[in-house]
């Protein structure tokens, strides 16, 4: 059993799309979808989540006051001992078999601590442009793009210096060894996954980019204009704690190990487009 944990605060349309995709996507891996309502200020979101809980499609945890993303994530990860977890932002969209491929990637390495899929908006796990925020290609759905990733990069993965928190599988062994996210230092969010991954790496765990899975990520739905300040403070703390982090990321960006995986997907995608679309898309990234 894998706990799929989705903290929710703002973004009704995004939350609906996320949950609809998670609940509709068939997966062989047994899972429990755990949604943490972190005292959303939107009554429509609260009503929607309560309705889902009544239908027993999700397990709903409700915070009486806003505690921030980090505490919401920790609450979900603490619910069951012994289960691997997958943290999923509420502004994502997944496709059929997504969880199976991510879990399989983790199972291939006994020291796997985390697994992150490709996405349009996931820094070092981004597609088609590396370390950038991208839109979906014109006329292409998340389901179609994920299918191409699954076919082009079946069973392939690249080691990365840190997971990206929009969609982050964590082995229970890693979680039990490393401990939960640091609520004191990272409060409302940003930086907590890097801090966790660096602690895990120092304990001997590895972090993987799952080459055969794509998850859409909108980004910035909950934090809005406060994100810039939070990101800067989180980066300061990470740099102070882990002087090895920035050199590792710079080296990774320079070498660009996922390039071959992106190029295979780009080629297959271009072949499925009309001639004009294929030319413009093949030139991206």
N, C-alpha and C positions, 0 to 999 in steps of 0.2 A: 504494500500500500504506500502510495506517495501522497503527501499532503500538498495540494496546490493552494498557496496562500495569496490572497488578493486584498491588500489594504485599500480602502476606499475613503475618499474625502469629498472631492468635487468632480464635476464632469459627468452629467447624467447620460448624454449620448455616448460618450466614450465607455462609461461603465457598462451600459447596456450591450454595446458592441462586444466588449471584452467577454462578459459573462455568457452572452448568447453563443459566441464562438467556442468558448471552453466547454460549455454544456452540450453543444451540437457536434463537436469533433469526436468521432469514434477513436478510441485508443484501447489497446489490449492491456496496458498497464492499469492495475486497479488504482483508483485515486479517490481522495476526498477533497472536495472544493471548499475551502475555508475562507470566508470573506470577513474582513475586520472593518466594521463601520467605525471609523475614528471620529465619531461625533460630527457627521456631515452636517453642514448648515443648510443643505438642500432637502426639503421635506419629500420631494419627489424621489430622490435617491433612497432615502430611508424607507419610504413606502415600497419601492421596487424591491429592495433587499428583503424586507419583511415578507413580501409576497413569495419571493423565491424560497425563503426559509420555511414558510408554511407548506410549500409544495415539496419540501425535503430534497430540493435539488442542490442546496448548499447548506453548510454549517455556518451560522452567523454569530459572530462575536460583536457586541456593541459596547463601545466605550462611552461612559457618561459625559466625558469631556474630551476635547481634542488633546491627544498625547503625542502626536507627531508620527511620521512614517516609521521611524526606527522602533519605537515602542509597539506600534501596531504589528510590524513584522515579527518582532520578538514574541509577542503574544501568540501569534499563529504558530511560530516554530516551537513554542513551549507546550503546545496543546497535547501532543502525543510523543512519548519517548519511543525510540526504535524505528521511526519512519524517516526515510529521506524526504526532503522538502523541495518545493520549487516556488520561489517567490516570483510573482507576476504582477507587474504594474497594471492598474485598472484602465490604462489608455493603450492597451495592446490588442492585437487580434491574432488568433492562432488558427491552424488548419488541421485537417485529418491526420492523425498519427504523430502529431508534433511531440507529445510527451514520450511516446515509445522510443523515438529516435534520440531524444535528449538523454533519456535514462540509459539507453543502450550505449551511448557514448561514454557516460560515466562508468558503466559496468565493465568497459574494456580495459580500465586501468585501476588496479587495486588502490593506488594512491591518489585517485581523482578526488579533489575536494569540491570543485565547482565545474559546471558546464554552462556555457552561454551560447545561444544560437546566433546566426546572422540576423540582421535587421536593417531596415532603411535608416534608422536613427540610433546608433549604438557605438559611437566613437570607433574603437579599434575593431569592432565587429560589424561595421557598416558596409552596405552594398547599395549601389554599385561603386560609389566613390568611397575610398578608404578614409577613415577618421573624419567623416563628414556627416551632415544631416541631409538625407535624401528624401524625395517624394517617391511614391510607387511609380514605376514606369507607366506612361499613359495607356489606359485600357487594360492594365494587368491587375488582377486581384491578388490578395494575399494567398489565397488557395492555389492559384496558378503558379505563382512564383515559388511557393514552398514545394510544390510538386516538382518543379524544375531542379531546385536544390537537392531534393531527395534522389532524383535520378542521376544528376550530374556528379554528385559528391558522396554517393552511398558509402557509409561506413568510414568516412574520412574526418579527420580533426586536426587542429593545429593548437599547440600549446601557447597560451597567452599569459602575460604578466599579472592580469587581474580579471575577474569576471566583470560584466557590466550588469548593473542591478535591475534593469527593466524586465529581465527574464533570466533567472539564476537558479539552477539546480544545485543543491548542496547535499552531499552525502551525510548521513547521520553520524557516521564515524568522525568525519571532519568537524561537524557541528559540536559533537560531544567533546572533542579534543580541543578545539579552538575557543569555544564559548560563543555566546550570543553576540549580536551587534552591540557596539559601545553606545549606550543611550546617553550617557553623560556628555561625551565629547561631541556627538553628532546629532543630538536632539531631534530637530524636525526633519532632517534628511540631508543627503549628499555626503559622500565620502565614506559612509559606513561600510559599503561593500568592499572598497579598496582596503580600508583598515582591516576588515575581516580576512580578506585574501592575503594580505601581507603577513598577518599573524599565522594563517594556515600554511603559507609557503615556508615560513621559518620553522614550522613543525613538520615539514616534509611533504606536504600535500601539493598537488599540481592543479592547474586551471586550464580548461580546454574550451576552444571554440568549436562547436559542433558544425561540421561542414555541410551536413545534409538536412538542415532545418532552418527555416526562415520564419520569423515572427514580426509582424508589423508593430511599430511603436510610434505613437503620435508625439509624445514628449511635452513636458512643461504644463500639464493640465492642472495639477494641484497647486504647484508652487507659484506660478505666474511671475510677477515682477520681482518677487523676493528671491528668486533663484540665483541671481548673479551674486548677491552678497553671501548667501549660504555657500555657494560653490567656492568662493574665494577663501572663506574661513576654513572650510573643510580641507581645501588644498594645503593651507598653511599647516594644519595639524598633521596631515599625512606626511608632508615633507619633513616636518620636525621629527616625527616618529620613525620614518623609514627613508633614510637618505638614499637607499638603494633603488627606490621606486622610480624616480624620474629618469635616471640613466637607463633603467630597464625598459621603460616605455619608449624613450628616444631610440634606443637600439631596435626595438620591435618595429617602430614606425619606419625607421630607415631600411630595415631588411624586408618589411612587409611580407611575412610568411603566408598570409591568406591570399596573396595575389593570384596564385594559380587556381584556387577554388573559385574566386570571383570571376576569373576569366572564362572558366568552363561554363559557368551559369550564364554569363553575358553572351557567349557564343550561341548557346542553346536558345536563349531568349530572343536574340536578334533573328535567328532562323525561323522563329514562329511569328514574327511581325511582318507587316506589309513592307515592301522595299524601302519606302521613305522612312518609316519608323525604325527599320532595322539599321539603316545607315546612321541615323541620329543617335540611337541607343548604343550601338556598338562603339561609338566614339566617346561615350560617357566614361568618366573615371580614368 
